[in-house]
Amino acid sequence: MRRALVLGSMVGLALVSLAAPTHGGGSASLVIDRTLNCSVNLFAGVRGIEVSARTGTRLLGDASKWKFLADASVGEPTSGIGYVAAGNPLAPLEPGFPAPAERMSFVAGKKCRTIGTRSPFSRRGLSGFDASPLADRYDCRTGSRVIVRIRATFREPTSLRQKRYSDGAIWWVARGTVRKGQIAVRTDAGQPVAYAEVFETGKARLFTAGRCTED
């Protein structure tokens, strides 16, 4: 799977009610937490998703600023599902990532629907490590659908906003400084696939199941 394809489509994420609002994300909150049931397309004869995590990197010569924030994502070879980055929203970002103020996002519409059941944030059955500054990416085999939970804890209350793109994609985006972000992926049958967590300190961790292989 190609990271550029996944992250190139990744520009929005999150939700807490069962039905997504048409324009706004409701009242502001310090925590935005959504669970999604998403379809997985057949690609090269395999159904699967890519998960990634990256430890933050400070600017060379100015350790008070970040070059890249700690971030994590989940998506398919040709489309994103969710993304979260932790830290200062004014930090410079690598081209291809969401706009500087957008720190949490997820896709809506035909690809994913929000559900009320909370998929647990658990490392049970998974093996993992601290992510590298260059990003660690894994391809994971799944069935035709996956359960993805995305949660971000912000420093200041924020809310979701809907964004529509020229290709017809609809994303939900939350802005602000994320203290901690989490992404958990399970199969539709409830088997654990991956878990990632990122922190405003720049730390990132990634845990994956045996069905995942390094990209």
Summary of the structure (lengths in Angstrom):
residues: 215
radius of gyration: 15.6
end to end distance: 7.1
largest distance: 48.7
contacts: 795
relative contact order: 0.28
helix: 3%
strand: 55%
